[in-house]
Amino acid sequence: MNSADASLPKFLVDKRQLAEGETFGFTCHPGVPCFNSCCADVNIVLTPYDVLRLARRLGMHTRQFLETHTSNPITKDLQLPIVMLRMKDEEAKPCPFVGDQGCTVYEDRPWACRMYPLGMAIPPARAGEEPEPVFFVFEDDHCKGRLQEDCSQWTSESWRRDQGIDEQESLETGFRDLVSHPWFIGGRTLDPKRMHMLYTGCYDLDSFREFVFE
């Protein structure tokens, strides 16, 4: 690791960084010994598209989905609203959408689930330069997907393409531009009213549509 690692999110420190074109092995299916074990007691941050997609999958109004399946951590330093998937209130804290055969909403699973075992960091922007994302591989002890004889070899590019990540991120370009605006990066915070407005406009899209058109 090098001095640049000090700027990495804590969860990426000491993770293996992928060079461009470098491959990693991974597979996930019911035959893997740890199948479903990672779908419990985990913090999954949802993007606006995650919320909309899951709400549509479940036939729910976005407000109903948010009230039923998400939580909003609050800290004194919170600059933007954060939406996290709420685990079931059981001892193992399983994901509400996991079944014996795996994810029951697999086609509409969240961005974070699609990314694993990849991690991504965006270096600080420099004047006149668009920062390129840096990719890492999680090699967690609990995950046996990288140790299977039938695991496929992936690059960060091929994995993201296979999991539909590029398509999702292209739809959320405007949201990413908003939350990376210098106004927020400079450390400013929103008052509660504006925080709620941003939350509604980004995540509770059905309520926002009703507010605008009705």
C-alpha positions in Angstrom: 0.0 0.0 0.0 1.2 3.6 -0.5 0.6 7.0 0.9 -2.4 7.6 -1.3 -4.2 4.9 0.7 -4.8 7.5 3.4 -7.5 9.0 1.2 -9.3 5.7 0.7 -12.5 4.8 2.5 -11.8 2.6 5.5 -13.5 -0.5 3.9 -11.0 -0.4 1.0 -7.8 -0.1 3.0 -5.6 -3.2 2.5 -7.8 -4.5 -0.2 -6.2 -5.8 -3.4 -6.2 -3.1 -6.1 -6.8 -4.2 -9.7 -4.7 -2.9 -12.4 -6.4 -2.2 -15.8 -7.1 -5.6 -17.4 -6.1 -7.6 -14.3 -8.4 -10.5 -13.6 -9.9 -12.0 -10.5 -11.8 -15.3 -10.0 -15.3 -15.5 -8.7 -18.6 -17.4 -8.9 -21.7 -17.5 -6.8 -24.4 -20.2 -6.9 -26.2 -22.6 -4.6 -23.3 -25.1 -4.9 -20.9 -22.7 -3.2 -20.6 -23.6 0.6 -21.2 -20.0 1.7 -24.2 -19.4 -0.5 -26.6 -16.8 1.1 -24.3 -16.3 4.1 -23.3 -12.8 2.9 -27.0 -11.8 2.7 -27.4 -11.0 6.4 -26.3 -8.4 8.9 -24.8 -6.2 6.2 -25.0 -2.5 5.5 -26.4 -1.9 2.0 -26.7 1.7 0.9 -29.4 2.1 -1.7 -29.2 4.5 -4.6 -32.3 6.3 -6.0 -32.5 3.8 -8.8 -32.3 0.9 -6.4 -35.3 2.3 -4.5 -37.3 2.9 -7.6 -36.5 -0.5 -9.1 -37.2 -2.5 -5.9 -40.5 -0.6 -5.3 -41.6 -1.4 -8.8 -40.6 -5.0 -8.4 -42.7 -5.3 -5.2 -45.6 -3.3 -6.6 -45.2 -0.6 -3.9 -45.4 3.2 -3.8 -41.8 4.5 -3.2 -42.9 6.0 0.1 -44.4 2.7 1.2 -41.2 0.9 0.2 -39.0 3.4 2.1 -41.1 3.2 5.2 -41.2 -0.6 5.1 -37.7 -1.7 3.9 -35.3 1.1 4.6 -33.7 3.1 7.4 -32.0 6.5 7.5 -28.9 6.8 9.7 -28.6 10.2 11.2 -25.3 11.8 12.4 -24.3 15.3 13.2 -22.0 15.4 10.2 -24.5 14.1 7.7 -24.4 16.2 4.5 -26.8 14.2 2.4 -29.7 11.8 3.1 -28.6 8.2 3.2 -31.0 5.3 2.6 -30.0 1.8 3.8 -31.8 -1.5 3.3 -33.4 -2.7 6.5 -32.5 -6.2 7.5 -35.2 -8.5 9.1 -35.7 -8.2 12.8 -34.3 -11.7 13.5 -31.2 -12.9 15.3 -29.2 -13.4 12.1 -30.6 -10.2 10.6 -31.2 -11.6 7.1 -32.0 -9.5 4.0 -35.7 -9.4 3.6 -35.3 -10.5 0.0 -33.2 -13.6 0.4 -34.7 -17.1 0.0 -33.4 -20.7 0.1 -32.4 -20.5 -3.6 -30.9 -17.1 -3.3 -32.0 -13.5 -4.0 -35.7 -13.3 -4.7 -35.3 -9.9 -6.4 -32.1 -10.8 -8.3 -32.9 -9.0 -11.5 -33.6 -5.8 -9.5 -30.9 -6.3 -6.8 -29.2 -3.1 -5.5 -26.0 -1.7 -6.9 -24.0 -2.8 -3.9 -25.0 -6.4 -4.4 -24.2 -6.2 -8.1 -20.7 -4.8 -7.4 -19.5 -7.5 -4.9 -16.7 -8.7 -4.8 -15.6 -5.4 -6.4 -15.0 -2.2 -4.5 -14.6 1.2 -6.1 -13.0 4.5 -5.1 -12.9 7.8 -6.9 -9.6 9.7 -6.4 -9.8 13.4 -5.5 -10.5 15.5 -8.6 -7.7 17.7 -10.0 -8.2 20.9 -12.0 -9.1 20.1 -15.6 -9.0 16.3 -15.1 -11.8 13.8 -14.7 -10.8 11.3 -12.1 -10.9 7.7 -13.1 -12.3 5.1 -10.6 -10.0 2.7 -8.9 -11.2 -0.9 -8.4 -10.4 -3.3 -5.6 -11.3 -6.9 -4.9 -12.8 -8.1 -1.6 -11.2 -11.4 -0.6 -13.2 -12.0 2.6 -12.7 -15.2 4.5 -16.4 -15.9 4.7 -16.7 -15.8 0.9 -15.7 -19.0 -0.9 -16.8 -17.9 -4.3 -13.1 -17.1 -5.3 -12.0 -20.6 -4.3 -14.3 -22.7 -6.5 -12.9 -24.8 -9.3 -15.6 -23.5 -11.6 -15.1 -19.8 -10.9 -14.8 -17.6 -13.9 -12.1 -15.0 -14.5 -13.3 -11.4 -14.6 -11.8 -7.9 -15.1 -13.4 -5.0 -13.4 -14.8 -4.0 -16.8 -16.3 -7.4 -17.7 -17.8 -7.9 -14.2 -19.5 -4.5 -14.3 -20.8 -5.1 -17.8 -22.1 -8.6 -16.9 -23.9 -7.4 -13.8 -25.5 -4.4 -15.5 -23.7 -1.9 -13.4 -22.6 0.4 -16.3 -26.2 0.6 -17.4 -27.5 1.6 -13.9 -24.7 4.2 -13.4 -25.5 5.8 -16.8 -29.0 6.4 -15.5 -27.8 7.9 -12.3 -25.2 10.3 -13.8 -27.3 13.3 -12.7 -27.5 12.1 -9.1 -23.8 11.4 -8.9 -23.1 14.9 -10.3 -25.3 16.4 -7.7 -23.8 14.6 -4.7 -20.3 15.3 -5.9 -21.0 19.0 -6.3 -18.3 21.3 -4.7 -21.0 22.7 -2.5 -21.2 19.3 -0.7 -17.5 18.4 -1.0 -16.7 21.7 0.7 -18.3 20.4 3.9 -21.6 22.3 3.9 -24.7 20.7 5.3 -28.4 21.1 4.5 -30.9 22.3 7.1 -33.6 19.7 7.9 -36.2 21.1 5.5 -33.8 21.0 2.5 -32.6 17.6 3.6 -36.1 16.3 3.4 -36.7 18.0 0.0 -33.6 16.4 -1.4 -34.6 13.0 0.1 -38.0 13.2 -1.5 -36.7 14.4 -4.9 -34.1 11.7 -5.1 -35.6 8.7 -3.4 -39.4 9.1 -2.8 -40.0 9.6 -6.5 -43.7 8.7 -6.5 -44.4 11.4 -3.8 -42.3 13.9 -5.7 -44.2 13.2 -8.9 -47.5 13.6 -7.0 -46.3 16.9 -5.6 -45.3 18.3 -9.0 -48.2 17.1 -11.1 -51.1 16.8 -8.7 
